[in-house]
């Protein structure tokens, strides 16, 4: 199938790569079909592109790249909505905000996006854990891991 996008032009996408978000994403509850693809070779960033809204795409990445201890408990209802079996491996992504100054880049750890590629279903959840922020500074986490002073 062809997907028209504002940023990338027309993309040829296999139907089996379409991810259904029955509840949409926060703030975009009416948009329920997306496709995920890489930013470029070797980059940790990916794009979550809306299929039916050409101008809507989110930069996402796996949170474990900068926060290897990121953990949360998934509710049974969420697992059910994603079509999970007891052995299903879910992929976890977070939306990344990239301002003009990349040092200020943030990730929404409070609202991870879960994808079950086997079922083709996705879901964004809101974590109750106060430990995680919707504006987590990625550079701070990387610097802490490297024990470097903040730029």
C-alpha positions in Angstrom: 0.0 0.0 0.0 1.1 3.6 -0.5 1.3 6.0 2.4 1.4 9.7 1.6 3.6 11.7 4.1 4.5 15.3 4.4 8.1 14.6 5.4 9.0 11.6 3.4 6.8 11.7 0.3 5.1 8.6 -0.7 6.1 5.4 1.1 5.5 1.9 -0.1 4.4 -0.1 3.0 3.4 -3.7 3.3 0.0 -4.2 4.9 1.5 -6.4 7.6 3.6 -3.5 8.9 0.5 -1.4 9.8 0.1 -1.0 13.5 -3.5 -0.5 14.8 -3.9 1.8 17.9 -7.5 1.3 18.8 -7.4 4.2 21.2 -5.0 6.3 19.2 -2.1 8.1 20.9 -2.5 10.8 23.6 -3.8 13.9 21.9 -4.5 12.0 18.7 -7.2 9.6 19.7 -8.8 9.8 16.3 -5.8 8.5 14.4 -5.4 4.8 14.8 -3.2 3.5 12.0 0.6 4.0 11.9 3.7 2.5 10.4 7.1 2.4 12.2 10.3 2.8 10.2 14.0 3.6 10.9 15.4 7.1 10.7 18.6 6.1 9.1 21.2 3.3 9.3 22.7 3.1 12.8 20.4 5.7 14.3 18.5 4.8 17.5 15.6 7.0 16.3 12.6 5.8 14.4 9.5 7.4 12.9 6.0 6.5 13.9 4.1 7.8 10.9 0.3 8.1 10.8 -1.1 6.4 7.7 -4.2 8.5 7.3 -2.8 11.9 8.3 0.3 12.8 6.1 1.6 15.5 8.5 1.5 13.5 11.6 4.7 11.6 12.5 6.5 11.1 15.9 10.2 10.6 16.5 10.4 7.6 18.8 13.2 5.4 20.3 13.6 2.5 22.6 14.1 4.0 26.1 16.7 1.3 27.0 19.2 3.1 24.8 19.6 5.9 27.4 17.8 4.4 30.4 18.7 0.6 30.7 16.8 0.3 34.0 13.5 1.6 32.7 10.8 -0.8 34.0 7.1 -0.8 34.6 4.2 -3.2 35.2 1.8 -3.6 32.4 -1.9 -4.0 33.4 -3.7 -7.2 32.3 -6.2 -5.1 30.3 -3.3 -3.6 28.3 -1.9 -7.0 27.5 -5.3 -8.2 26.4 -5.8 -5.1 24.2 -2.5 -5.8 22.5 -3.4 -9.4 21.8 -0.6 -10.8 24.0 -0.1 -14.4 24.8 2.0 -15.3 27.9 5.1 -15.5 25.7 4.5 -12.4 23.5 7.5 -10.0 23.3 6.3 -6.4 23.3 8.5 -3.6 21.8 8.6 -0.4 23.9 9.2 3.0 22.5 8.9 6.6 23.9 8.1 9.8 22.0 11.2 12.0 21.7 11.0 15.8 21.6 13.8 17.3 19.7 14.1 21.1 20.1 16.4 23.5 18.3 19.1 22.8 20.9 19.6 19.0 20.9 21.0 19.1 24.4 17.5 19.8 25.5 16.1 16.7 23.9 13.4 14.9 26.0 11.6 11.6 26.1 8.2 10.8 27.4 8.9 8.0 29.9 5.5 8.6 31.5 3.6 7.5 28.4 5.4 4.6 26.7 4.2 3.2 23.4 3.9 -0.6 23.3 3.8 -2.6 20.1 3.0 -6.2 19.5 4.3 -6.8 16.0 2.8 -10.3 16.0 -0.8 -9.0 16.3 -0.1 -5.6 14.6 -1.5 -3.8 17.6 -0.1 -0.8 19.6 -1.1 1.1 22.7 0.2 4.1 24.5 -0.2 3.7 28.3 0.0 6.3 31.1 2.2 5.1 33.9 1.2 5.9 37.5 4.8 5.6 38.7 5.9 9.1 39.8 9.5 8.1 39.0 9.0 8.7 35.3 8.6 12.1 33.7 6.9 13.1 30.4 9.9 15.4 29.8 12.9 13.2 30.7 16.2 14.8 29.6 18.0 12.2 27.5 21.4 14.0 27.7 21.3 14.0 31.5 20.8 10.3 31.5 23.6 9.7 29.1 26.0 11.9 31.1 25.1 10.2 34.3 25.9 6.8 32.8 29.2 8.2 31.6 29.7 10.2 34.8 30.4 13.3 32.8 29.4 16.9 33.9 26.3 18.3 32.2 27.1 20.3 29.0 
